Amino acid sequence: MPAPHDRRVAALASHVSPPGLPGLAPNPTSTPRVTDRVGGFTVAVLGAAGGIGQPLSLLLKQNTLVAALNLYDVANVAGVAADISHVNTPAHVRGFAGPAQLGAALAGADLVVIPAGVPRKPGMTRDDLFAVNAGIVSTLVDACATHCPRAIVNVISNPVNSTVPIAAEVLKRRGCFDPRKLLGVTHLDVVRARTFVAEAKGLDPAGVDVPVVGGHAGATILPLLSQTRPFPRDGFTPEEVAFLTNRIQNGGTEVVEAKAGAGSATLSMAAAAAQFADACLRGLAGARGVVECAFTLHAPTFGNVLKGDKDAPAFFASKVQLGRHGVERHLGIGRLDAGEKRGLEIAKKELAASVAKGVAFVADAEKAASSAERGARDAGRRDARAAAGTFHAAGPA
Ligand code: NAD
């Protein structure tokens, strides 16, 4: 049994373990101080050193439901972990750098939040990020299947309309897809809708709710202003509906342009992701009545929220009730007004194409991997034959 002083030094040192520094235990093997806290959860943030990852990790460090906070990135994560670990809240913070430490970052995770990947620059759509982020998300989710197959996964990396279907396909192939536990984070659209509606109507944004359904890109973002609660006494004029819908759909672009090449929404996204992660954790902890909008598989597993609609895309953002296993119930999209119905038709088509693109990415990657494997096997056989030929040619007379 180490002396209390040694235990304290080991605990303090556990988050700063640059490889090769003598006397410090390597991060991934350090013992968290508080994993036995009642109700405490282990949360892993993948992409923790990024623009979203850093403030998100800081906010999660302040969440009293979090007992262990594992911060993973391919770059610069040791400093972020050391910095955040000094905040005087109980969550135990550890940093994990690079693929060799990914498994340790994920082991025992109850919730994995993924903001890893490249953000937009002015002039780019979220779909322009597909080429890079599809591979990142699929690799990270594959690691989740190995190291924490029962964890809830929150996907932030864009384009969410495709990266969530990619994650689902990867998990299916690994035999551990539980649609209740895979959630695309569209909560920033809800956060924006609450803020913009409150501003327009002179309300307190903390007391306003506006469901935003569909997906998380341009026209697939469908704010349901007609379901605003509390509904403004003077309602919305057609001009207000057009202005607010457009601003909510293009809020991300507003930030991308204002940042002028320095990235996309990070701080508001971190706030949104932290609120959403907190909702997932409250659900896991058994709280009742936790309801948020999220982008999930909704058909056929949960029944079709777009009742009887044969063109409904397999993934769709709608209100869901969160519980001990993730999504417990889809609450549907309620009654839409005429403008929202028109918006829904546009959103559905675009969503179906984005979902199909994600599904095709995983199928193509699988084909490429098996043909590479066949190629390697054939090359191996050719080498063996050539070696045998050499042996016969040079072998004993
Ligand atoms: P960023 O470039 O600042 O940070 C990304 C981080 O991911 C970096 O630290 C990078 O090192 C890390 N990373 C890259 N590849 C990785 C890998 N294979 N494993 C682990 N980490 C890896 O970008 P950001 O501004 O934080 O945005 C991150 C993502 O979130 C982008 O795809 C962006 O489009 C998306 N986003 C989503 C929403 C949403 O509402 N869902 C909102 C804003 C941004």
Residues whose N, C-alpha, C, O or C-beta is under 5 A from the ligand:
A	BS01	NAD	L46 G47 A49 G50 G51 I52 G53 Y72 D73 V74 A75 P115 A116 G117 V118 P119 R120 I136 I156 S157 N158 V160 V185 L188 G263 S264 A265 T266 M269
